[in-house]
Amino acid sequence: MTNRKFTGEVPIPQQGRRRLVAAVDADAIYRAGLSWLIGRAPDLTWVGHAGTTRGALRLAAHARADVVLVDSRLDPQGELTRILSSGEHGLTVLLVVEDGDHDPEFVARMMEAGAQGAIPRAAEAGQLLMGIRRTLPGRRYLDPVLAGLSTDCPVTPAPRARRPAAANSALAVALSQREYQVLDLLAEGLENAAIADIFGVSVETVRTHVKNILRKLRARDRTHAVSIGFRHGLLTLGGEPGAAGDRMRQAVAGAAR
């Protein structure tokens, strides 16, 4: 992200409140740059950031952003975009596309998953601000660099998380969006009280979600549920490097006892 070459004027809306902007990006330096850039824009307000997919769930629950920039490297299958853009969150997702993802099928799939806009990661500062301002609910925006990739490409649904064999009928019952989020936070090692605080609900409500997860996954306990989630693709290794792998090994070991 640089502004060395951008010399054009960026149109700034003259009416309406400031747009609230957040980001989910694996690169701490990029997030810091975004914070600085948004902080200098008179019509935008920076409301927070996350560096992992699990952190994105907390961010969505608390930040109440109008638009959230999502690193394509953290969402290769479109599941995070789908969660953030649908249901109770209903966020406007602007995808930050890594150079290696400049692929027509990928861009089309992410738009089908719910992204309202897409910009290349190498976009200059002015282009980035333009994308944030023009990505609106019900109105898609594609940076000119990416626009040609999607127009001639049929939109295909993003692959869903892997499901287990039909013989295990319990896993054929899809978890609700909230149950999926709770399972994800269980994998992070959070207790009921911490999860309740994230979502602004009672501990009893979280207990109900956990009971439903155990029932649907036919899990003996929380650790077993996390193990099943990793084993069957309901959870992915999207946390900080190394931490998720350690947690998965602990969960599998605990379930085997």
C-alpha positions in Angstrom: 0.0 0.0 0.0 1.7 3.2 -1.2 0.7 6.6 -2.5 3.8 7.3 -4.5 2.1 7.3 -8.0 -1.4 8.3 -7.2 -1.9 12.0 -8.2 -5.7 12.1 -8.9 -8.3 13.6 -6.6 -10.3 11.2 -4.5 -14.0 12.2 -4.3 -15.1 12.7 -0.7 -18.8 12.5 0.1 -20.1 15.8 1.3 -23.1 14.6 3.2 -23.8 11.8 5.7 -22.0 10.5 8.7 -18.4 9.2 8.6 -18.1 5.6 7.5 -16.7 3.2 10.0 -13.9 1.0 8.7 -12.2 -2.1 10.1 -9.8 -4.7 8.7 -9.0 -8.4 9.0 -5.4 -8.8 7.7 -2.6 -11.1 8.5 0.1 -8.4 8.0 0.5 -6.2 11.1 2.4 -3.6 9.1 -0.4 -3.4 6.5 -3.0 -3.0 9.3 -1.0 -0.2 10.8 -0.8 1.5 7.5 -4.5 1.2 7.0 -5.1 2.7 10.5 -2.9 5.7 9.6 -4.5 6.2 6.2 -8.1 6.0 7.5 -7.3 8.3 10.4 -6.3 11.0 7.9 -9.5 10.7 5.8 -12.1 13.3 6.8 -15.1 11.1 6.0 -13.8 7.8 7.5 -13.3 6.4 11.0 -11.0 3.5 11.9 -12.8 1.2 14.4 -10.5 -1.8 14.8 -8.6 -4.7 13.3 -7.9 -8.4 13.6 -5.1 -10.5 12.4 -6.8 -13.9 12.3 -10.1 -15.4 11.3 -11.1 -16.0 14.9 -10.2 -12.4 15.8 -12.5 -11.4 13.0 -15.5 -12.9 14.8 -14.7 -10.8 17.9 -14.2 -7.7 15.7 -17.6 -8.2 13.9 -19.3 -8.6 17.3 -17.9 -5.4 18.7 -16.8 -3.0 16.0 -20.1 -2.4 14.2 -18.2 -1.3 11.1 -19.8 -0.2 7.9 -17.1 -1.8 5.8 -14.5 -4.3 6.7 -11.4 -5.1 4.5 -10.6 -8.8 4.4 -7.3 -10.2 3.4 -7.8 -12.9 0.7 -5.1 -15.0 2.3 -7.2 -15.5 5.4 -10.3 -16.4 3.5 -9.3 -18.7 0.5 -12.7 -20.5 0.5 -14.9 -17.5 1.2 -16.3 -18.9 4.5 -15.2 -15.8 6.5 -16.7 -13.4 3.9 -19.9 -15.4 4.0 -20.2 -15.2 7.7 -19.4 -11.5 8.0 -21.7 -10.5 5.1 -24.7 -12.5 6.1 -27.0 -13.0 9.1 -26.7 -10.8 12.2 -23.4 -9.2 11.1 -24.5 -8.0 7.7 -21.1 -6.2 7.1 -20.1 -4.8 3.8 -16.9 -6.8 2.8 -14.2 -5.2 0.7 -11.8 -8.0 -0.3 -8.0 -7.2 -0.4 -6.8 -9.5 -3.1 -3.2 -10.9 -2.9 -1.2 -11.0 -6.1 -1.4 -14.8 -6.2 -5.3 -14.6 -6.1 -5.7 -12.5 -9.2 -7.7 -15.3 -10.8 -11.1 -14.8 -12.4 -12.7 -17.9 -10.7 -11.4 -16.8 -7.3 -12.7 -13.2 -7.7 -16.1 -14.4 -9.0 -16.4 -17.0 -6.2 -15.6 -14.4 -3.5 -18.2 -12.0 -4.9 -20.7 -14.9 -4.8 -19.8 -15.5 -1.2 -20.9 -12.0 -0.3 -18.0 -9.6 -1.0 -19.3 -6.2 -2.2 -16.0 -5.1 -3.5 -12.4 -6.1 -4.3 -9.1 -4.3 -4.6 -5.6 -5.6 -5.3 -3.3 -5.6 -2.3 -0.8 -3.5 -4.2 -3.4 -0.7 -4.6 -2.0 2.8 -3.9 -3.5 4.8 -1.1 -5.9 6.8 -3.3 -7.2 3.7 -5.0 -7.7 2.1 -1.6 -9.7 5.0 -0.3 -11.7 5.0 -3.6 -12.6 1.4 -3.1 -13.7 2.0 0.6 -15.9 4.9 -0.4 -17.5 3.1 -3.4 -18.1 -0.3 -1.8 -21.6 0.1 -0.5 -24.5 -2.3 0.5 -26.2 -3.4 -2.7 -23.6 -1.8 -5.0 -20.5 -3.7 -6.0 -17.1 -2.2 -6.7 -14.2 -3.8 -8.5 -10.9 -2.0 -8.8 -10.1 -1.6 -12.6 -7.2 -4.0 -12.2 -9.6 -6.7 -11.1 -12.7 -5.7 -13.0 -11.7 -7.6 -16.2 -11.2 -10.8 -14.2 -14.9 -11.2 -13.3 -16.9 -10.0 -16.2 -16.2 -13.0 -18.5 -16.1 -15.6 -15.7 -19.2 -17.5 -14.6 -19.9 -17.1 -11.0 -19.5 -20.4 -9.1 -20.3 -21.0 -5.4 -17.4 -21.1 -3.1 -16.6 -24.6 -1.9 -18.1 -25.4 1.5 -16.2 -26.8 4.4 -15.6 -30.5 4.0 -18.4 -32.7 5.4 -17.9 -36.2 6.8 -19.2 -39.4 5.3 -22.9 -39.9 5.2 -22.7 -42.7 7.7 -22.1 -40.1 10.4 -25.5 -38.5 10.1 -25.0 -36.2 13.1 -22.5 -34.0 11.1 -24.9 -33.8 8.2 -27.0 -31.4 10.4 -25.5 -28.0 9.8 -24.5 -25.9 12.7 -26.2 -22.5 12.9 -24.0 -19.4 12.2 -23.8 -18.7 16.0 -23.1 -22.3 16.8 -20.2 -22.3 14.3 -18.9 -19.1 15.9 -19.1 -20.6 19.4 -17.3 -23.8 18.2 -14.6 -21.6 16.7 -14.1 -19.8 20.0 -14.1 -23.1 21.9 -11.2 -24.1 19.6 -9.5 -20.8 20.7 -9.7 -22.1 24.3 -12.3 -19.6 25.6 -14.6 -20.4 28.4 -18.4 -19.7 28.4 -18.1 -16.4 30.3 -15.6 -15.0 27.8 -17.7 -16.1 24.8 -20.8 -14.5 26.4 -18.9 -11.3 26.7 -17.8 -11.3 23.1 -21.4 -11.7 21.8 -23.1 -9.7 24.5 -25.3 -12.6 25.6 -25.8 -14.4 28.9 -23.6 -17.3 30.0 -26.7 -19.5 29.9 -27.3 -18.7 26.3 -23.7 -19.8 25.5 -24.3 -23.0 27.5 -27.3 -23.7 25.3 -25.2 -23.2 22.1 -22.6 -25.5 23.5 -25.2 -28.2 24.3 -26.6 -27.9 20.7 -23.1 -28.2 19.3 -22.4 -31.4 21.3 -25.7 -32.8 20.3 -25.3 -32.1 16.6 -21.7 -33.3 16.5 -22.4 -36.3 18.9 -19.5 -35.1 20.9 -18.8 -36.2 24.5 -17.6 -32.8 25.6 -16.2 -29.5 24.4 -12.7 -30.9 23.6 -14.2 -33.8 21.6 -16.4 -31.3 19.7 -13.3 -29.3 18.7 -11.5 -32.5 17.7 -14.4 -33.4 15.5 -14.5 -29.9 14.0 -10.9 -30.1 12.9 -11.2 -33.7 11.7 -14.1 -33.0 9.4 -13.2 -29.5 8.2 -15.7 -27.5 10.3 -12.7 -25.8 11.8 -9.5 -24.7 9.9 -6.1 -23.8 11.0 -6.6 -20.1 10.7 -5.1 -18.8 13.9 -1.6 -17.5 14.6 1.2 -19.6 13.1 1.8 -22.6 15.2 -0.9 -21.9 17.8 -3.7 -23.6 16.0 -1.7 -26.6 15.2 -0.8 -27.0 18.9 -4.4 -26.6 19.9 -5.5 -29.2 17.3 -3.0 -31.7 18.7 -4.2 -31.0 22.2 -7.8 -31.4 21.2 -7.2 -34.7 19.4 -5.2 -36.0 22.3 -7.9 -35.1 24.7 -10.6 -36.7 22.7 -8.7 -39.9 22.4 -8.5 -40.3 26.2 
